[in-house]
Amino acid sequence: MSKNKKPKKFLFEEVLAFLQHNSEKSFNYKQIGAAMEINSDSDRLQLIETLQALKQNGFVIEKEVGKFTIKQTQQYLSGTIDFTSMGTAFVVIEDRENDVFIPFRKTKDALQGDLVKIVLSNRKSGKRKEGEVVEVLQRAKTQFVGTLKLSQKFAFVIPDNTKIHVDFFVNLTRINDAKDGQKVLVKFLEWKQGDQNPTAEVAEVFGYPGEHKTEMHAIMSEFGLPEKFSDEVEYYARNLNLKIEETEIKRRRDFRDITTFTIDPFDAKDFDDALSLLKLDNGNWEVGVHIADVTHYLKPGTVLDKEAVNRATSVYLVDRCIPMLPEVLSNFVCSLRPREEKYTFSAVFEITNEGQILNEWFGKTIINSDRRFTYEEVQEMIEGKDGDYKEEVMVLDRLAKILRKDRTEKGSLFFDKAEVKFNLDEDGKPLGVFFKTQKDAHKLIEDFMLLANRKVAEFLGKPKGAVNQNSKKGSNPSNLCVYRIHDVPSEEKMNQLTGFVARFGYKVDVGSKKKSVDSINKLLKDIKGKKEQSIIEILAIRSMPKAIYTTDHNGHYGLGFDYYTHFTSPIRRYPDVMVHRLLEARLNKETYSNQKELENLCKHSSDMERMAAEAERASVKFKQVEFMSDKIGQEFDGVISGVTEWGIYVEIIENKCEGMIRSRDLKGDRYHFDEDNFRYVGANSGKTYALGDTVKVIIVNADLLKKQLNMEFAETSESKKPLVNNKTRRGR
């Protein structure tokens, strides 16, 4: 053996390591030899023998004659599949920076939201690895809403949700007397290997599309929202001891003789928070934030509690509320109605005239609200009109503004985006659109609720270095709390926002957290009343991550709080119920729950909150399309609110209804999708349609079935010149 000849075992390992390091390519023995600096004929011969041995033992593959590559050991991962409207998908995997792209033909029998097992391939789609679904581990849902299409021999149901990329085959014996064109709920049965479509049966018939009752029930079924409580739950709720007992009053701090009132929307039925105000002898103010004591009636493990856990949140569609708790509790017993004694759980603060918080107290209380105010009534008083308890209202408004100023200085973001509401007739038809905006009356309540939420979170979660009257030796050392956290926006999202607003002459500082918050607040203030206000607010909100519930302390970026929770709405949010139980246990030096149990409930609550938001958006979207259905052919001013490869979204300025111009319907030129600059560019004219542009659009069609408003650009829309040196990219 020559001096430079490598031992066979060493060569075996070295060749294998080289091929593993270069797994994307295949090599012949000369290329491998050159890379490994093998020069003699005997060493090259040994290299050839080594490659053949690796092949025989299954370590490498001879992809073509004389060219070898590493045999990939399949890497399996699991995650949630998210389909696009094109039928391709992405799998979201925990603790993995980028999602995995799944091509159209490799999604197997997965449906939107399923937990799937995938195998990674060597291919990439942009920055993302590609993969293939090998198994559905858990179905996200087994019931789907769609429209029935009948033929002589079979039926299909076309899903409403465009992310459900296949139709369901239904045997004629399983259509439940549904008629052609009716909207139905189908139950998934199976998806046999080799079949093009899954099979299903009709479980419920809603009626014909476009009718108010049909669409609202369809939305409720699509999102799994129950129409009513079970008889068992209603019976349990009705048979609770709902009386105010003298023995229970003695256990509580009594606020019945202190001025107390609620401030809520004019159409509210559940009043879960009230404020009290008392002038102390030392000149300071005692402000009580009193929250409905839901946990007095809602006991862990009961049928009522299990139902509340399942629902996790109340859902507010355009025409109804789907409550977390039965009406006897949500609208009556727990609701802080005027001139009725109510059990409450309170956060009470001693505040100076300058807004400094000197003391805090938490505990069970009893109140008797003196007055039920609407936001409009309080706003009128703040603006100068006389009214009941005006002095108290003005003191609270002044203190709230000091709290707000302090929040601003410490890094709170202030989004005042208008909320779309509808005036509906008795049949649910939208007669008009109006916008719900926040004024001082809303902010007054918000600021004191935020104060209570923050202080409860600090009391439960913050290490007990500070002194207050509730801090006792022997408190739970784990500092267990359910937090509402909001993470810092990603650098990529902030850079996108910065680049976009620069087109309008604005600047966002992406430096420190404090600087970025200050500059975003300045931006939101500067755009008030400007034509670009709506689109910049939309993009700023989109740049923020979603807030979630968790037992892990991570702060709230948007509010600028190190500790934050939800304590103030237990009638309509289950996390608030958990916080009430944790707080009561801590005050009593008891243990309520373990972290794993609470974390599971937090994840479920976050998931249900997202679902509720999607259902609410779907109901608003339907009403927007219905409202515009008698305006076909009319022209409106709008602003481009979204630019995607399949089309351009435009929000109508006067009513905030959003529609789409499909990319294939863009007229007058051949347009390319410029993803980097959120725009379409005409190949010949250089005309652009970019995010934030003001445009004129014509309503072409209001598709109630798809909840989609179709538009086209009016011929009078202005031509725009392209930005210099920006690359364009052809869309699909």
N, C-alpha and C positions, 0 to 999 in steps of 0.2 A: 504494500500500500504506500502511495506517495506521501511525502511529508505534509502536503496540504489537504490530503483526503480526509473528509469528515467521517466520524463514526456514523454508522447507518441510523441508529436511534436518534442521534442529534439531528441528522439530516431530515428524518421523518418529521420531527417536531418543528424544525425550522421552515420546511416547505408548508406545513399545515398552518403555521402562524402567518406566513406571507400571504397565503390564499385567503385566510380569514380577514386579514387587514385590508385586502383588496377584493372584498366579496362581490362587488358590483360588476367585476370583469372576469373574463376567462383568458388563460395564458398557455402558450406552448412551452416546451421544456427549455428552448433557447432564451425566451424572455425571462423565465424564472431564474435560469442560470446566470444571466447577465445581472439581474437585480441582486442575486445572492453572491456575485463575484466568484462564480465557479468557472475555472479556466481550462483545466485539463480534461482530456477525453475520458479518462477513467472516472473522474468525478461526474462528468455529464452522463455517462452510462449509469452510474449509481443513482443519479437524479431521476433518469427515466424509469429505473426499477422501483424507486421510491414512489413515484407518481402512480405506477401500475398497482403497487401494493396498497396505496391509499384508496385507489378506486375499488379494488377488490374488497377492501374492508368497509366500504361505504362512507368514507370520509370526504371524497371528492367525486365530482361528476365530469365525465368527458363529454362536454356539450356538443362538440363537433370533433372530427378526427384530429387527434393530437393537441386539442385545446381543453384545458382543465379549469374548473372552478370549484369553490368550496360547496359542499352539500349543506344547504341551509337547514338548521334544526328549527322547526316551526315554533314561533313565539306566540303563545296565546294570551290574549288580553280580554277583559270584559268591560263593558261600558254601556251607556244609553245611546241608542241610535236616533239621529235627528235627520229626517228626510228633507230634501229640497223639493220644490214643485216640479223639477225636472226628473225626479225619480232616483237621482243620486243621493248619497247620504254622508253624514259625518258621525263618527262615534266619539262621544265625549267620555274621556277616561280620567278618573280622579288621579291627581298628582302627576299628570302628564301635560306639558306646556301646550302642545299642539294636538288638535283633534286628528283622528285617522279618517282619511277619505275612503269611501266605499263606492266603487263604480256601479252603474245601473244594474249590470248583469250579475253582480256579486253580493246582492243584499239577501239572497236566499228567501226564506219565508218570514222575514222580519217586517214588523209594522211600526209606525211612528211611536217613539217613546219606549219601545221594548228594551229590556236588558239583554244584551247579546254577547256571545263569545265570538271573537274574531281572531284571524291569523294574519300577521303582517306579511307583506310581500316585499320584494326588493325595489319595487317601483315607487316613485314619488309624484305627487300632484302639487306643484309649487313647493311650499315649505313643508307640506304635510306628507307623511308616509301613507301609502295605500294599503288597504287590507281587504279581507273577504269575510263575510259572516259565515260561520260554520254551525252555529247553534243558537236558537232563541232560549235563553235561560229563564226569562219571566216576561209574560205579557203585561204591557202597561195597562191595557184595557181590553175587554172582550165585547163591548157594545159600541156601535157606531151609528151615527145619523147620516142619512142619505136619501136620495130620490129613487123610487122604484121605476124600472123600465121593464115592461112586460112584452113578451113575444108569445107565440102559440105554444112553444115547448118548454120555455124556461123564463127566468127573470134575473135581472141584475140590479144591484143597488149601487148607485154612483155616490161615493161619500162626499159630504159637504166639505170636509177638511181636505184641502189640496195636498197636505202632507201624507195623506193616505193614498198611496200611489197606485193602488189596484182597486178594481171593482169587486164586489162580493157576488158570487153565484148563489142564487136561491132557487131551490126546487119549487115547482108550482104548488106542491102540497104543503109548503111551509111559508106562504105569503100572508097568512092571517087575514084573508079577505081584503087586502090592500088593493087599491086601484092604480092603474098606470099613471105615473106622474106625481103620486102622493109622496109626501115626506114621511119616512118611517125610521124606526130604530131597529137595527138588526143585531142579532147575537151571533158572534163568531163561533163556528162549529169546529172546522179543521182546515188545514192546508196540506194536502197530501203531496208527497215528493213527486215532482214531475208535472203537477197540475199548474196551469197558468194563473188560476184565481183561487182564493180561499172560498169555502162554502159557508153559508150563514142561513139563519132563519129570521123572519120578521117577528120581533117581539112586541112592537107597539106601532100603531098607526096614528100619526099626528094630524094629517089633513093635507090640504093643498098648499104648496109654497106661496109665500107672499102674504098670507093671512097672519095677523098679529098673534093670535092664540097659537097657531101652528108653529111659528118661528120661535116664540118665547119658550114653548115646551121643548122644541127641538134643541135650543141652546142649553136648556137645563139638562136634558138627557145627554147631550154631547159631552158636557163637563161633569156628568155624574151628580148633579145637584138634585136633592130630593124635593118633591112637591110638598110633603108634609112629614110630621113626626109619626112614628109608629104608635099604635094604641097603647103599647106597654110604656113607652116614654111619656106620653100624655097623661096616662093614668098615674104614673109615679109623680109627675110634676104637680098634678091637681091635688094629690094627697099629702104633699109636704105640709109641715106646720108653718103656715104663713103669717101667724099672728106675731105682733110685737109683744114680747114677754117682759114683765117687770124684772124677773131674775136676770135676764140677758142684758137689760138696760144698765143694771148695777155693775156689770162687768166692763162697761164702756164709758168713754169720756163723752159727756153730754154737751152737745152744741145746739140744742133745740131753741135756746133763747138768744142765740147769736145770729145776726143778719146773714142770711144764706140765700143764694139764688143760682139758677141754672141759666146758661146761654147756649142755645142750639139752633139749628136750621128750623124754618117755619113749619116744615112738614115732618119733623122728627117725632118719633114715638117712644124711643128708648133714651132716657136721660141718664147717662152713666157717670157724669161728673158734675159737681157743684162747687162754688166758691163761697167762703164765709170771710167776713172782715170785722175785726174788732180793734178799736183804738185802745192801746194799753196805757196804764197810768204814767209810764215813763216817756210817753210820746211816740213810741214805736207802734208798728202795726202787726197784728197777728192775722196772717192769711192762712186759711184752711183750704186745702185741696181735698175734697171729699169724693170718694169713689164708691160706687155701688158694691156692697159686700156680697158678691156672688158666691164666694166660697162658704158662706154661712149655710147656704142651701145646697150647693153643689159639692157633694162628698166623693172622694176618690173611690173608684171601683164600683160605683152604683151604675145602673142602666142609664141614668141621666148623664153621668160623667162620661161614660163610654161613648154616648152619642155626641156629646160636646167635643170629645177628642177626635172622633171621626170627621166631624164637620170643620173643626179647628178655627173657623172664621165665619162671620156673617157675610153674605154676598149681596151686592146691591146692583140689580139689573135696572134698566131704564124705567120699568113699570112696577117693580116689586123689590121687597127685601126677603131674602131667604135666610132666616135667623139661625144663629148657633144654638140658641136656647128657645124652648117653647114660649109662646106668647105670654102665658101666665107669669113667667119670670121676667122676660125681656121687656115687656111693655107695661107690666103692672107692679109686681112685688119688688123687683130689683130697681126698677126705673125710679129716679129721684123726682117724683111728681110733686108739684106744689101743695103745701098744706097737708102733707102726709108724713108721718114718722117713718124713717127709713134707717136700716142698719147700713153703716158705711165703714170703709177702711180709709184712714186719712193720713195725709202728710201735712203737718202744720209748721209754719215758719214764722219766726219773729224777724221783721224786716224794718230797717230804719227808713226815715224819709228820703234818704239818699240811695236807698235800694240795697244796702248792705245786709246780708243774711247773718243774724247773730246766733240764732238757735233753731233747731229742727226737732220735730217729734213725730213718731210714727205709731199708729195704734188703731184699735177698733173704736168706733164712735157711733153715735146716733144723731141724726139731724132732722130738721123739719123745714124744708125749703119755703121761703117766704114768697118767691115769685119765679115764674117761668118766663124768661126773656127769649125773644128771637134775636138773631144777629142784627137784623134790620133795626129793631127797637133800640138796641144798645148803640149802634152806629149813629143813629139820629141824635142820641144824647151826647155822644162824644163830639158831634159836629155842632152842638149848641142847643138842641131842643130839650125842654124840661121833661121829667119823667120820674117814675118811682125809683127810689134809691139812687138818684143821680150822683149824690156826693160819694157814695161807696163805689159806684161805677167809675167815677173820675179818678179816685184814688188808685183803684186797681189798674186803670189804663195808664196812669203816670208811672206806677211801679213796673208794669209790664214793659213799658218803653225803655226804662232803665235796664231791665234784664236783657232786652233785645239788643241794646247798644253794647252791653257787656259781652253778649254772645258774638256780636259782629267783630269786636276787637280781639276776641279769642279764636276767631276762625270759623264762624258759622256761615254756611252758604244760604242764600235766600232766593228760592225759585218761586215766582208768583204766577206760574202758568195758569191760564184760565181753564176751567173745567166745563165741558160741553153738557148742557142739560136741555130737555125737551118739554114743551107744553103738549100734553097728550089729551085727546078727547076721550069720552067714556069707552070707546072701542079700541083705544090704544093708538090711534092715528096721530102722527106728529103734526101739530098745527103751527109750531114755531120753534126756533132754537134760541136759547139764551146762554150766557156765560156766567159761571159762578167764579167770582174773583175774591181774593182775600183783602179785607179792609181791616181797620184797627180793631173792630169788635172780634173778628176771627183771631187776630194776632194776640189779643188780650188773653183769650182762653188758651191758645197754643203756648204762649210763653209760660203760663203757670203749670200747664200740663208737662211741658219740657222740664221745668224746674223739679217737679215731683218725680218724674221718671229718672232724671239724672241723680237726684239725691238718694232715691231708693237704691239705685244701682251702686252708688258709692257706699252706702250703708251695708249692703249685702256683699259686695265684691272687693272693696278697697281694704287693704290691711289696716287693722284698727290702731293707727298711731294717733289719729285725731280723737278728741274727747267730745262726746255728746251724751245726752241723758239716757240713751238706749244702750250705750256700749257697756256691756257687763262682762266680767271675767267669765270664761267658760263658753263664750260664743263659739259657734261652729268654726273650727280652725280651717276648714277647706274653703271658706268664703264662696260657697256655691251660689251661683246666680244664673238666671236666664238673661243673656244680653241681647240687645238689638245692635248689631254691628254693621258698619259700612266701611268697606276697605278703600284704600287709596286708589285712585284711577291709574290705569296702566300708562306707561310713558308713551306707548304707541297712540292710545286714545287722546291723550293730552296734546300730542304733536299734531294729530289730525285736526283737533279743535283749533289749535293755534294757527295752523295753516289756513283753515277755512275763514276764520274771523278776520285774518289779515287782509282778505280781499275787500272787506268793508272798511278798512282803516282802523281796526281795533287790534289790541295786543293782549295776549295772555302770558303771564310769567309762569314758566314751568319749573322754576327753581325749588325753593323750599316749600313745604306744605302751607305755611302761613302766607307766603308771597303768592302762591297759586290761588289760594282761597280769596285773598284780598283782590287779586286781579280779576277773578271770575265775578265776584260781587260788583266790582266797578263796571265790568262789561255788562252785566245784567241791568245795572242802573243806567248806563249810557244808552242802551238800545230801547229804553222805554219809549213807546209811542212811535218808534221808527218802523219802516216797512219790513226791515229785516228782523224785527223782534221775535216773531214766532219761530222762524227757522233756526235762529241762533239758540233760542231757549230749547228747542227740540234737540239740537245737536249737543248742547251742553249737558242736557239730561242723559242723552244716549252715551255720553263719554263716561258717565258714572257707573260703577258696578252696582249690582242689586244689593240692597240691605237684606240681611238674614238674621234668624234667631240661632243662638248657639250658647253653650256654657263656657266657651273659650273667650277670654277677655281680649278684645282687639281694638276697642275704641270705635268712635263713629266719626268718620272723616267729614261727612256733609254737615254735621252739627258742630263739629269741633270739640266734642266731649271725649274725655278719656274713658268715662264710664257712662253707659246709657242702657236703659231697659224700657219695657212697656208695662206700665202699672195701671194706666188710667182708663182702660176700656175692656174690663173683663166680661161685659155683657156680649161683646161681639168678637173678642180675640182670646183664644185659649192660652197663648203665652202669658197674658196678663193674669189669668187664673193661676198659672204655675208660680208667677212672681208673688202673688198674694199669699199662696201657701208657704213659699220659702220665707217670706217676711214674717208671717205669723209664727212659723217654727223658730226662726232666729230670735224673735222677741221673747218667746217662751223657752228658749234654750233647748229646743227639741230638734230632731232630724226629720225632715219631710221626705227626702228622696235621695237616690244616688245619681251620680253624674251620668252614667251610661243611660239610665232610664230617661232622664231629662233631655239628654242630647238626641235620643231617638224621637222624642216628642217635639223638640226644636226643629229637626229636619222635616218631620211630617207637617208641622205648622208652616214652615217656609214654603214647602211644596204646595200646600193648600192655598196659601196666600197668592202664589203665582197663578194657580188655576183660577182663583176668584177674579184676579185682574184680567185674565184672558177672557173669561166669561163676560165680565162687565164690558170689555172692549168689543166683544162680538155683538152684544145687544145694542151698544151705541152705534156700531158700524151699520147694523141692519136699519136702525131708525134714520141714520144719515142718508142711506141709499133710498129708503122709503120717502123721506122728506124731499129728495131731489127728483123723484120719479115723475112728477108732473112738470118738470122744468127741462125736458128734452129739447135740444136745439137752442137753448138760451146761452148767452155768453156771460162769463164771470171773470173777475180779476182773481188771480191766485198767485201762490208762491211755490216754487219747486221744493218739495219737502223730502224727496228721496230719489236717488238715481241708482238703478240696478241694471244688470245685464238683460233683464227681461222687460224693462220699461221705466218710465218716469212718473213719479207720484207728485201730484199737485194738490195743495190745500187751498180751498176757496177762502178768501180773506174774510168775507162778510159772515160766513156761518161755520167755518172750520171743517166743512165736509171735505173728505179727501177722496180723490179718484186717481185713475191711472191712464196714461197713454202708453200703449204697448210699443216696444221698440220697432216691431214690424209695421206699425201703423204710422211711423214718422214719415211725413211727406216732403216732397220737394228736393230731396237729396239722398245720398247713401250715407247713413250716419254710423259712426264708430263709437263704441263705448270706451271712454277714457276713465278707467277705474281709479287711477291715482288722483285724478282731479274732480271726481264726482260729476261727470258731465258726459254729454254726447256731442260729437263734433262732426259737422257735415264735410264729407270728403272733397266736394267740389267748391262749395260756397264758403267754407270756414265758419259757418253759422254754428253757435253753440247753445245748448240747453244745460245749464249748470245748477247745482244745488244752491238754493237761495235766490235764484232769479225770479223777478216778478214777471208774470206772463198772463195772457188772456186765453181762456179755454172755452170750448163749447161742450155741453153735455151731450154725449152720443147715445148712451144707454144706461139705465139703472137696473142692474141685474140683481133682483131680490134673492134669487136662488143662491148665487155665489156671494151675496152681500158685497157687491163690487160696483163701483161707479166708473164707467168708461168715458173717457174724454178724448178730444183732439185739440191741438193748438189752433186758435183762431188765426185767420190769415193776416191779421193786423199785428201779430206778435213781433217784437223787435228782433232784428238780426244782430247777432253779437260776434265780435271778432275773436279769433282764438288767442289764447295766451301764448307768448313766445317760448319756443324750445321745450314745449311739453309734449311728451310722446302720447300717441293715441293707440288704442288697442281695439281690434275688432271683437265685438261681442258675439255670442252665439245667435 
